[in-house]
Each structure stands twice: as structure tokens, then as C-alpha cells.
Amino acid sequence: MTFHTSTAPHLFQELVDERIRGLQREAAEHRLASRVVNANKARKRAARATAALQAALSRL
């Protein structure tokens, strides 16, 4: 397989563009995973706060 000199820069640019798209996808997945983790932590904090409030109210 031979490449013409005018084709090589185009192929290289396609590889660079695909790598950038891949990194952007990974970053988006990371942001989503981080939001899920933060939502789970917030849910647990809310559950603990609800339990503490119920316990305090039951002592009244």
C-alpha cells in the first residue's frame, strides 16, 4: 500500500480528529459518572438528615 504525499496529512488529521473526539467522549463520560456519584452522596446525606430529624422529633 502506498500513500501519496497529499493523502498523508489528510489521514493524519483524521487520526488527530478521532483522538480528540475520543477524549471528548471520555471527558463527557467522566463528568456523567461524577454527577452520579455526587447525586448518590447527596441522597445518602439526605437520608441521614431525615433519620436524624425523625429521631429528634420522636424525642419531643
N, C-alpha and C positions, 0 to 999 in steps of 0.2 A: 504494500500500500504506500503510495507516495502522496505527499501533500504539496500543493502549490504554495508559493510564498504568500500569496494573498489570502489563502484559506487559513493558515496557521493563526494569525492574530484573531480572526473571527472565532475559531474553535476555542482559543484561549479565553476570549471574552465570554463565550458561552459557559465555560467551566467556572470562571470567576462569578458570573451572574448566578449560576446554580448554587455555588457555595454560599453566596450572600443570601439567597432565598432560603437555603437550608438553615443558616444561622438565624435568620429572622423567624423561621418556624420554631426552632428550638427555643428562642427567647420568648415567643408567644406561649409555648407550652409551659415554660418555666414560670411565667407570670401567672398563668392559669392555675398551675399547681400551688403556687404560693398563695393565691387568693383562697383556694380550697382549704389549705392548711390554716390560714388565718381565720376563715369562717368557722372551722371546726373548733379552734381555740376559743373563739368568741362564744360559740354555742355552749361549750363546757363552762366558761366563766359565768354565763347567764344561768345555767342550770345550778351551779354552786350558789350564786346570789339568790336565786329563787328558793333553794333549800334553806339557806340561812335566814331569809325573810320569813319563810313559813315557820321555822323553828322559833324565831323571835316572837312572832305573832301568837304562837301556841303558848308561850310563857306569860302572855298578858292576862 
